[in-house]
Amino acid sequence: MTVLGVLVALIAVVGTTFLGWEWGASFAEQPIPFVLGVCVAIVAITVTLRGRL
């Protein structure tokens, strides 16, 4: 799980620093970071639920 967290943090830092991604941007403004955020949220929820079952 730590590796996944580090990977997500690295993507966020690189996207913000080098690609001009903004936190809280809508899908219409910046679709790539929005889609990545949704995918990461789905993975996090799935991992959490699998650990509890």
TIGU-703017 format. One record per atom (N, C-alpha, C): chain; residue number from 0; x, y, z negated; residue in three letters. Coordinates in steps of 0.1 Angstrom, whole numbers, plus 5000, padded with zeros to 4 digits. Example, Ala and Ser with C-alpha at 12.3 -4.5 7.8 and 13.67 -1.06 7.14 Angstrom:
# residues 2
<r kette="A" nr="0" u="5132" v="4943" w="4922" rest="ALA"/>
<r kette="A" nr="0" u="5123" v="4955" w="4922" rest="ALA"/>
<r kette="A" nr="0" u="5132" v="4967" w="4922" rest="ALA"/>
<r kette="A" nr="1" u="5128" v="4978" w="4929" rest="SER"/>
<r kette="A" nr="1" u="5137" v="4989" w="4929" rest="SER"/>
<r kette="A" nr="1" u="5129" v="5000" w="4921" rest="SER"/>
//
This chain:
# residues 53
<r kette="A" nr="0" u="5008" v="4988" w="5000" rest="MET"/>
<r kette="A" nr="0" u="5000" v="5000" w="5000" rest="MET"/>
<r kette="A" nr="0" u="5009" v="5013" w="5000" rest="MET"/>
<r kette="A" nr="1" u="5020" v="5012" w="4994" rest="THR"/>
<r kette="A" nr="1" u="5029" v="5024" w="4993" rest="THR"/>
<r kette="A" nr="1" u="5033" v="5027" w="5007" rest="THR"/>
<r kette="A" nr="2" u="5036" v="5017" w="5015" rest="VAL"/>
<r kette="A" nr="2" u="5041" v="5020" w="5029" rest="VAL"/>
<r kette="A" nr="2" u="5030" v="5027" w="5037" rest="VAL"/>
<r kette="A" nr="3" u="5018" v="5023" w="5035" rest="LEU"/>
<r kette="A" nr="3" u="5007" v="5029" w="5042" rest="LEU"/>
<r kette="A" nr="3" u="5005" v="5044" w="5038" rest="LEU"/>
<r kette="A" nr="4" u="5007" v="5047" w="5025" rest="GLY"/>
<r kette="A" nr="4" u="5006" v="5060" w="5020" rest="GLY"/>
<r kette="A" nr="4" u="5017" v="5069" w="5026" rest="GLY"/>
<r kette="A" nr="5" u="5029" v="5064" w="5026" rest="VAL"/>
<r kette="A" nr="5" u="5041" v="5071" w="5031" rest="VAL"/>
<r kette="A" nr="5" u="5039" v="5074" w="5046" rest="VAL"/>
<r kette="A" nr="6" u="5033" v="5064" w="5053" rest="LEU"/>
<r kette="A" nr="6" u="5031" v="5066" w="5068" rest="LEU"/>
<r kette="A" nr="6" u="5021" v="5077" w="5070" rest="LEU"/>
<r kette="A" nr="7" u="5010" v="5077" w="5063" rest="VAL"/>
<r kette="A" nr="7" u="5000" v="5087" w="5064" rest="VAL"/>
<r kette="A" nr="7" u="5005" v="5101" w="5061" rest="VAL"/>
<r kette="A" nr="8" u="5013" v="5102" w="5050" rest="ALA"/>
<r kette="A" nr="8" u="5019" v="5115" w="5046" rest="ALA"/>
<r kette="A" nr="8" u="5029" v="5119" w="5057" rest="ALA"/>
<r kette="A" nr="9" u="5036" v="5111" w="5063" rest="LEU"/>
<r kette="A" nr="9" u="5046" v="5114" w="5073" rest="LEU"/>
<r kette="A" nr="9" u="5038" v="5119" w="5086" rest="LEU"/>
<r kette="A" nr="10" u="5028" v="5113" w="5090" rest="ILE"/>
<r kette="A" nr="10" u="5020" v="5117" w="5101" rest="ILE"/>
<r kette="A" nr="10" u="5014" v="5131" w="5098" rest="ILE"/>
<r kette="A" nr="11" u="5009" v="5133" w="5086" rest="ALA"/>
<r kette="A" nr="11" u="5003" v="5146" w="5083" rest="ALA"/>
<r kette="A" nr="11" u="5014" v="5157" w="5083" rest="ALA"/>
<r kette="A" nr="12" u="5026" v="5155" w="5078" rest="VAL"/>
<r kette="A" nr="12" u="5036" v="5165" w="5077" rest="VAL"/>
<r kette="A" nr="12" u="5041" v="5168" w="5092" rest="VAL"/>
<r kette="A" nr="13" u="5043" v="5158" w="5100" rest="VAL"/>
<r kette="A" nr="13" u="5048" v="5160" w="5113" rest="VAL"/>
<r kette="A" nr="13" u="5037" v="5167" w="5121" rest="VAL"/>
<r kette="A" nr="14" u="5025" v="5163" w="5120" rest="GLY"/>
<r kette="A" nr="14" u="5014" v="5169" w="5127" rest="GLY"/>
<r kette="A" nr="14" u="5012" v="5184" w="5124" rest="GLY"/>
<r kette="A" nr="15" u="5013" v="5187" w="5111" rest="THR"/>
<r kette="A" nr="15" u="5012" v="5201" w="5106" rest="THR"/>
<r kette="A" nr="15" u="5024" v="5209" w="5110" rest="THR"/>
<r kette="A" nr="16" u="5036" v="5204" w="5108" rest="THR"/>
<r kette="A" nr="16" u="5048" v="5212" w="5111" rest="THR"/>
<r kette="A" nr="16" u="5051" v="5214" w="5126" rest="THR"/>
<r kette="A" nr="17" u="5050" v="5203" w="5133" rest="PHE"/>
<r kette="A" nr="17" u="5055" v="5204" w="5147" rest="PHE"/>
<r kette="A" nr="17" u="5044" v="5205" w="5157" rest="PHE"/>
<r kette="A" nr="18" u="5032" v="5200" w="5154" rest="LEU"/>
<r kette="A" nr="18" u="5021" v="5200" w="5164" rest="LEU"/>
<r kette="A" nr="18" u="5010" v="5210" w="5162" rest="LEU"/>
<r kette="A" nr="19" u="5012" v="5218" w="5151" rest="GLY"/>
<r kette="A" nr="19" u="5002" v="5229" w="5148" rest="GLY"/>
<r kette="A" nr="19" u="4988" v="5224" w="5143" rest="GLY"/>
<r kette="A" nr="20" u="4988" v="5212" w="5138" rest="TRP"/>
<r kette="A" nr="20" u="4975" v="5208" w="5133" rest="TRP"/>
<r kette="A" nr="20" u="4971" v="5216" w="5120" rest="TRP"/>
<r kette="A" nr="21" u="4958" v="5218" w="5119" rest="GLU"/>
<r kette="A" nr="21" u="4953" v="5226" w="5107" rest="GLU"/>
<r kette="A" nr="21" u="4944" v="5217" w="5099" rest="GLU"/>
<r kette="A" nr="22" u="4945" v="5218" w="5086" rest="TRP"/>
<r kette="A" nr="22" u="4936" v="5210" w="5077" rest="TRP"/>
<r kette="A" nr="22" u="4923" v="5216" w="5078" rest="TRP"/>
<r kette="A" nr="23" u="4913" v="5208" w="5079" rest="GLY"/>
<r kette="A" nr="23" u="4899" v="5213" w="5079" rest="GLY"/>
<r kette="A" nr="23" u="4894" v="5217" w="5092" rest="GLY"/>
<r kette="A" nr="24" u="4902" v="5215" w="5103" rest="ALA"/>
<r kette="A" nr="24" u="4897" v="5218" w="5116" rest="ALA"/>
<r kette="A" nr="24" u="4886" v="5208" w="5121" rest="ALA"/>
<r kette="A" nr="25" u="4877" v="5213" w="5128" rest="SER"/>
<r kette="A" nr="25" u="4866" v="5205" w="5133" rest="SER"/>
<r kette="A" nr="25" u="4870" v="5197" w="5145" rest="SER"/>
<r kette="A" nr="26" u="4862" v="5187" w="5149" rest="PHE"/>
<r kette="A" nr="26" u="4865" v="5179" w="5161" rest="PHE"/>
<r kette="A" nr="26" u="4866" v="5187" w="5174" rest="PHE"/>
<r kette="A" nr="27" u="4858" v="5198" w="5175" rest="ALA"/>
<r kette="A" nr="27" u="4858" v="5206" w="5187" rest="ALA"/>
<r kette="A" nr="27" u="4871" v="5214" w="5188" rest="ALA"/>
<r kette="A" nr="28" u="4877" v="5218" w="5176" rest="GLU"/>
<r kette="A" nr="28" u="4889" v="5226" w="5176" rest="GLU"/>
<r kette="A" nr="28" u="4901" v="5218" w="5178" rest="GLU"/>
<r kette="A" nr="29" u="4902" v="5207" w="5171" rest="GLN"/>
<r kette="A" nr="29" u="4914" v="5198" w="5172" rest="GLN"/>
<r kette="A" nr="29" u="4910" v="5183" w="5170" rest="GLN"/>
<r kette="A" nr="30" u="4907" v="5177" w="5181" rest="PRO"/>
<r kette="A" nr="30" u="4901" v="5163" w="5181" rest="PRO"/>
<r kette="A" nr="30" u="4911" v="5153" w="5176" rest="PRO"/>
<r kette="A" nr="31" u="4924" v="5154" w="5179" rest="ILE"/>
<r kette="A" nr="31" u="4933" v="5143" w="5175" rest="ILE"/>
<r kette="A" nr="31" u="4935" v="5142" w="5160" rest="ILE"/>
<r kette="A" nr="32" u="4938" v="5153" w="5153" rest="PRO"/>
<r kette="A" nr="32" u="4939" v="5151" w="5138" rest="PRO"/>
<r kette="A" nr="32" u="4926" v="5147" w="5132" rest="PRO"/>
<r kette="A" nr="33" u="4915" v="5151" w="5138" rest="PHE"/>
<r kette="A" nr="33" u="4902" v="5148" w="5132" rest="PHE"/>
<r kette="A" nr="33" u="4900" v="5133" w="5133" rest="PHE"/>
<r kette="A" nr="34" u="4902" v="5127" w="5145" rest="VAL"/>
<r kette="A" nr="34" u="4901" v="5113" w="5147" rest="VAL"/>
<r kette="A" nr="34" u="4910" v="5105" w="5139" rest="VAL"/>
<r kette="A" nr="35" u="4923" v="5109" w="5138" rest="LEU"/>
<r kette="A" nr="35" u="4933" v="5102" w="5129" rest="LEU"/>
<r kette="A" nr="35" u="4928" v="5102" w="5114" rest="LEU"/>
<r kette="A" nr="36" u="4923" v="5114" w="5110" rest="GLY"/>
<r kette="A" nr="36" u="4918" v="5115" w="5096" rest="GLY"/>
<r kette="A" nr="36" u="4906" v="5105" w="5094" rest="GLY"/>
<r kette="A" nr="37" u="4897" v="5104" w="5103" rest="VAL"/>
<r kette="A" nr="37" u="4886" v="5095" w="5102" rest="VAL"/>
<r kette="A" nr="37" u="4891" v="5081" w="5101" rest="VAL"/>
<r kette="A" nr="38" u="4900" v="5077" w="5110" rest="CYS"/>
<r kette="A" nr="38" u="4905" v="5063" w="5110" rest="CYS"/>
<r kette="A" nr="38" u="4912" v="5060" w="5097" rest="CYS"/>
<r kette="A" nr="39" u="4920" v="5069" w="5092" rest="VAL"/>
<r kette="A" nr="39" u="4927" v="5067" w="5080" rest="VAL"/>
<r kette="A" nr="39" u="4917" v="5065" w="5068" rest="VAL"/>
<r kette="A" nr="40" u="4907" v="5073" w="5068" rest="ALA"/>
<r kette="A" nr="40" u="4897" v="5072" w="5058" rest="ALA"/>
<r kette="A" nr="40" u="4890" v="5059" w="5058" rest="ALA"/>
<r kette="A" nr="41" u="4887" v="5054" w="5070" rest="ILE"/>
<r kette="A" nr="41" u="4880" v="5041" w="5072" rest="ILE"/>
<r kette="A" nr="41" u="4889" v="5030" w="5067" rest="ILE"/>
<r kette="A" nr="42" u="4902" v="5030" w="5070" rest="VAL"/>
<r kette="A" nr="42" u="4912" v="5020" w="5065" rest="VAL"/>
<r kette="A" nr="42" u="4913" v="5021" w="5050" rest="VAL"/>
<r kette="A" nr="43" u="4914" v="5033" w="5044" rest="ALA"/>
<r kette="A" nr="43" u="4915" v="5034" w="5030" rest="ALA"/>
<r kette="A" nr="43" u="4902" v="5028" w="5023" rest="ALA"/>
<r kette="A" nr="44" u="4890" v="5031" w="5028" rest="ILE"/>
<r kette="A" nr="44" u="4878" v="5026" w="5022" rest="ILE"/>
<r kette="A" nr="44" u="4878" v="5010" w="5023" rest="ILE"/>
<r kette="A" nr="45" u="4882" v="5005" w="5035" rest="THR"/>
<r kette="A" nr="45" u="4882" v="4991" w="5037" rest="THR"/>
<r kette="A" nr="45" u="4892" v="4984" w="5027" rest="THR"/>
<r kette="A" nr="46" u="4904" v="4989" w="5026" rest="VAL"/>
<r kette="A" nr="46" u="4914" v="4983" w="5017" rest="VAL"/>
<r kette="A" nr="46" u="4909" v="4984" w="5003" rest="VAL"/>
<r kette="A" nr="47" u="4903" v="4995" w="4999" rest="THR"/>
<r kette="A" nr="47" u="4898" v="4996" w="4985" rest="THR"/>
<r kette="A" nr="47" u="4887" v="4986" w="4982" rest="THR"/>
<r kette="A" nr="48" u="4877" v="4985" w="4992" rest="LEU"/>
<r kette="A" nr="48" u="4866" v="4975" w="4990" rest="LEU"/>
<r kette="A" nr="48" u="4871" v="4961" w="4990" rest="LEU"/>
<r kette="A" nr="49" u="4881" v="4958" w="4998" rest="ARG"/>
<r kette="A" nr="49" u="4886" v="4944" w="4999" rest="ARG"/>
<r kette="A" nr="49" u="4893" v="4940" w="4986" rest="ARG"/>
<r kette="A" nr="50" u="4899" v="4950" w="4980" rest="GLY"/>
<r kette="A" nr="50" u="4906" v="4948" w="4967" rest="GLY"/>
<r kette="A" nr="50" u="4896" v="4945" w="4956" rest="GLY"/>
<r kette="A" nr="51" u="4884" v="4951" w="4957" rest="ARG"/>
<r kette="A" nr="51" u="4874" v="4949" w="4946" rest="ARG"/>
<r kette="A" nr="51" u="4866" v="4937" w="4948" rest="ARG"/>
<r kette="A" nr="52" u="4866" v="4931" w="4960" rest="LEU"/>
<r kette="A" nr="52" u="4857" v="4919" w="4962" rest="LEU"/>
<r kette="A" nr="52" u="4864" v="4906" w="4958" rest="LEU"/>
//
